[in-house]
Amino acid sequence: MRWTSKLVAAALAAFLQACATGPAIAPQPSALAEARAPVTILVSIDGFRPDYLERGVTPNLSRLAAEGASGPMWPSFPSKTFPNHWTLVTGLRPDRHGLVANKMKDASRPDETFTMSNDDPFWWGAASPIWLDAEHAGIRTGTQFWPGSNVALGGRKAKPSDWEVEGGERPSDWQQFNQAITPEQRINGILDWLRRPAAIRPRLLTLYFDAVDSVGHDFGPADARTIAAVATADKEIGHLVAGLAELGQPANLVIVSDHGMAATSSERVILIGDVVARDSIDLLEYGPYAALTPLPGKEAAVETALLRPHPHMQCWRKREIPARFHYGRNPRVPPILCLAETGWLINDKPASKPFTGGNHGYDNQSPDMAALFIAHGPAFRPTRLGPFEATDVYPLLRTLLKLPARSDLDGSDAPFAGALVR
């Protein structure tokens, strides 16, 4: 915007200073400032346990929680990063949206294994994420990282190894995930998008922070280094809030995590080879749970070994996984799932040295797996929410964006009825 006098410039500077020092995200517009409509910003702090707010190092997040809506959120099973980030933006559990694990196979591509670096639309196409729903409704979106936001959904690769995709849709603005891009740079990216002219300014944005999860894996949820990472994440949220205030940009912030974190130790390990002959199975995943396929001709022996009772571990045929997990109908789920007791690990090989750390992927209703939820902004009133599921976040986002409700989801916005300013 061009300013034509020192008087106007001085008035603007005074207004921005008031915004930067005031406590609110959405300052009152003045005659000299553009009256901005609220934007919606979905923020993920990967691996952030709700009880990290009780460690005395989160003044910004704790204030947002006190002034807005907050409560414990149960992730979907498995309580892993990619399955739950896709659940948060589709409203579907992993069995329905197809991202059933961080690592998986599909019978139609027997020589290929999905990992978290895979952006082939083939793996992602069973559900439409909130940014595409918004784009189809004429709402511009920008994603400063989110699992799947770099995928050209609906497109195809001539070969899985190709980087080029034929067709497909992405957000209007998106960034390829790179851990070397600092939290400050990620926040600045969001703020830079919001400085644009209204016609090309995103109204739905996503932001992703990974350090709390990474440090939690390395040292465990109670370690001082993990709590230091929590404090840093809180400062980053503070920088985002201050930047929005400086812009005079009202925002409905929806701050979540994808799962919690449980303490692990080399003293709580089950070696899969001690339970079943290792040369009788194809072990796809292991850790908090093991996902495996018996090799041809070994089915009966593998089931006999695994399906009996075991200390600190329970195994099921996929069709017999307890109904409360809502897991096992998707063809990408391997024939047998073994779930460890929270804090235990199912490993392929013994550790080379003693270790302590953290992990997730356990029973999604284990207290250690609970996820963070804070919603703050002009659409929310102070409310303490009862427990709800991650599948409810997508319907809430649709409500914030004024998109019509959908009846084909695994969640709804009902848990937030008392928190929304209608």
N, C-alpha and C positions, 0 to 999 in steps of 0.2 A: 504494500500500500504506500502511495506517495504522500508525504506530508509537506505542506507548503508554507508553514510558518513555525518559528521557534515556539510560539505559544502552544500550538497543537502538539508539537513534539514533547514539550514539558508536561503537558497534561497526560499524554500517553505514558511517559516514564513514571509519573506518579501513580497512575492506575496499575501498571505492571508491578511496581514495588508493593502496592497494597495486596495484589493477588499473591505475590510470592511469600509474603509474611503472614497472610491470613490462614486460618485452619481449614477452610472449605475447599473442596475440589472445584466447585462450580460458583465462582464469584458472580455478583450481580453485574450485568452488562451496563456500560455507560454510553452516553450519546456518541462518544468518540471511538467506541470499539464495536466490532462486528458482533451482532447478537448470534451466537452459535447455538445450534441445536445439540443436545447431548449425543455423544458417540458411545458405543459399547466396546469395551476392551476386555477380552478374555485373557487372563494371565495364568500361566502354569508355573509353579515352583516345584519342580520334580522332586518327589520323595520327601515332601514337607509333612511331618506328622502334626496333627492339630495341637498336641500337647507341647510342641516347640514354642507356642505362644505363652507358655507358663514358665519359661526359662529366664525371663527378665531382660531379654535382649531384643525385643520386637516392638519398640514404641510406635512405629508407623502402622504395622499390621494390627497391633492390638487396638489402636485408636480407630482404625477403619472397622474392625470387628465390633467395637463398642457402639459406634455410631450407625452401623448398618446391620445387615442380616448375616448371621454366622451360625454354624453348627457342624456336627460330625457327619461326614459323608462316607458311605461304604463304596469302595471301588467294585467293579465287576470282577468275576473270576475269569482268568487268572489275574492276580493283582500285579500285573506287569505294565511296563511303560507304553508300548505301542497299543496293546488291546484297550487300555483305559483311555489313552488320549483319543483314540478313534471313537470310543463310546461317548466321551464327553461332547464330541462335536457331531454325533449322529443320532444319539438317543437310543441306540441299539446295543445289546450285549454282544460280546465277541462271537458267540455261536451264530448270530444273525448277520453281523457286519463283516465277518470273514477274517479279521485280524485276530486269530485265536491264540497267538503267541508272538513273542519277539523273534522266534525261529520256528519255521514250519515248512511243510511240504504239501504239494498238491498232486493228486494221482494223475492229473492230465499233463503234468510236467515232472516226470519222475527223476530227471537228471538235474533239477534245479532246487535250491534251498533258499527260502526267503530269509533274509537277515535285515537288520534295522537300517541298512544302507540302500535297500531296494526301492526304487521309484518306478517300477514297471506297473502301469495301470492294471494289468491283469490281476494283481493281488489285492487291489484296493476297491474294485468297482462294485461291490455288493451294496454299498450305501452311499448316500449323498451327504457330504458334510455341510455344516451351517454356512460356510462362505460361498458355496455354490448356490445353495438355496437363496441366500441374500442377493447374490449377483443376478440370479434369474428374476428376482423381484425388483431389480433396478437399484440395489443398494451396493455401492462400491465397497470392496473389502481389501485389507492389507494384512499379511501374515509375516510377522518378524519371528519366524520359526514356529512350527507346529508339526508334529509327525503327520505326514501325508499332504501337507499344504504345497509341497513342491511337485506333487504328482499330477500329471495331465489326465485327470479322470475322464473316462470315456474314450481315450485314445488307445493306440496300440503301438508296440514296437515290432518291427519286422523280425528282429532277433532279440532275445532277452538281454544280450550284452550291449545292444545299441544304446547310445545316449539320446538319439533323436526319437521323438514320438510323433506318430501321425495322428493329427487331430487332438481332441481332448480339451478340457477346461481347467483353468487354475484361477486363483484370486487375481484381481486386477493388479495387485502389487504383492510380491512374495520374495522371500530370501531363502537361498539354499543353506541348510544348517551347517554351521562350522563352529566348533568349540573355541576356535581362536578369536572369534568375534566377541568382544568383551560385553558384559552386561551394560556398561555405559553406552557402547556403540549400538546395542540393540534398542535401548531406550531412546537414544537420539534418533534412530531410524523411525520409531513410532512418532516422535515429536516432529520430525521433519515432514513426514507425510501429512501431519495435521496442520502444518504451516501452509500447505498448498491452497490455491483458490478452491472455493467450495465445490466447483464442478468436478474436480478430480481429487477431492479429499475423501479418504476412506471413512465410512461410518461404522463399520465393524472391523476391529483389529484384534490380532492375537499376538501374544508375547510369551516367550519361553525362557526359563532359567534352569540350568542343569546342575549347578555346583553343589547344592544341598544333597542331591541324590548321590553324586559322585563321591563326595567326602563321607557321606553316611555309609556307603559301601565299603570304603577303605577302613574306617575307624569305628563304625557303630553309632547308634543314635544317641548314646549318652556321652560320647567322647567330647572333650573340650574343643577339639578342632571342628567337629560337626556343628557344635553350638556357635562357634565363630563364623562358620559358613551361613548359619541361620541369621546371625546378626548382619552379615554383609547383604544377604538377600533382603532383609528389612530395610537397610539403607537404600538399596536399589529401588524398592517400592516408594520410599520417600522421595527419591530423585524424580521418579515418574510423576508422582502427585504434584511436586513443586513445578515441574515442567508444564503440566496441564494447567495449573493455576496461572503461571506466567503467560500462557497463551490465552487465558480466559476461556478455556475449553471445558464445558461441563462433560462429565464422563460417568457412565455406569460401569464401575469396575467389578468384574466377576473374577475373583482370585481363587484358584483351586490348586490341588495337587492330584496326581494320578494314583497315589498309594502312599502308605506309610513306610516304615522301616523297622525291622526286628534285629536284635542283636544276635550274632552268630559266633561260633567258636569251633576250633579244631577238636574240642572235646565233645561236640555234638554233631557227629558225622556218621551217616550210614553209607557204607560202600556197596554199590549195587551188585558188584561181583560176589559179595558175601551172601547175597540173598538168592541170586539166580545166576546160572552159568553165563558168563559174559559173552561167550561166542554163540549164544542162542538168541541174542536180541540186537536190534538196530536201535541204539540209544540216541534219540534226537536232541532232547534237552535234559538237563539235570540241575540240581540246586534245591530250592524249596520244593520243587516237584520234579518228577521224572516222567517224560513222555517217550514211549517206546513202542516198537513193533516186533513181535516174535518173528524170527526167521522161518522160512518155509520148512514145514515138518517139525518145528519145535513148539508149536502153539500149545499143545496140551502140557508139555513139561514146564513151559514158562508160566502158564496160568496156575498150575499146581504150586509152583514155587512162590509166586507173587500174591495170589489172591487169598492166601491164608493170613491169619493175624501176625503182625510184626510190631515190635516195640517202636514207638515214635514215627510210625509210617503206616499208611493204609493205601491199598491198591484196588483199582476197579477196572473191569472192562468198560470201554467208553459208554456203552449203552446203559451201564449200571451206576454211573457217577451220580451221587445224590442230587435230587431234583433242585435243591436249594441253590446249587451252583449254576443252574441254567447253562450247562456246558456238556458237550459230548454229541450233539446232533450234527454239527458241522463235519463234512467229510475230511477237513484238514486236521481234525483232532485225531492223533494216533490211537491204535486199538486199546492201549493200556495206559492209564494214568496212575502214578503213585504220588501221594501228597504227604509231605513230611509234617510233623508237629511243628508249630511255630517256633522258630529259633534253631531247629535242626536242619541239616542239609543232607541231601542224597547226592553223593559224589561218585564219579567214575573211578578216580584214583586217590590214594592217600595223599595228604598234604606233605610237601617236602619239609615243612617246618611248622611249629605251632602258629596259630593265627587267631585274631579276633577281628570282627568287622560287622557288617550289616547286610541284610538282603530282604527281598520282597518277592511275592509270588505265592504266598501262603493263603490259607482260608481267607476269603475276602471279608469275612466278618470277625476276624481276629482283631482285638483292640489295637495291636501293633500295626495293622494294615489300614487303619482309618485314615482318611484323606482330609486335607484342608478345604474349607469353603468359607469365603467372605464375599459379600456383595455390598457395595457402597456406592451411593450416588443419588441423583434426584428421583430415581424410580423406587428407592428403598427407604423404609422406616426402620428404626432400631428394633430388632427382633432376634430372640434366641430360638433357633430352629431345632426341632427334634431330628433324630437320625433319618437320613434319606439316602437314595442311591445316586451314583454318578450318572445314571441314565436320565435323571431329572434335569440335568444342566442344559442339555440341548433344547428341551421344550421351554425352559426359562429364557434362553437366548432368543428363541422365536417370539416369545411374548415381548421382550424388550425391543425387538426390531419390528414389532407389529405385523408379523407374519401370521397367517391363519394357523390354528392348532391342527395337529395331525393325530389321528386315532390309531395309527399303525405302529406306534412306538412302544418301547419297553419302559418308558417313564412318562411323567407328566409334570406340569408346573404347579400341581396342587400343594406340594410341601411349602411353597413360597406365597401362598394366597394371603396370609396375614402380614407378609413383609412388603408386598408391593403397594406402591401408591397408585391407585387406579384413577 
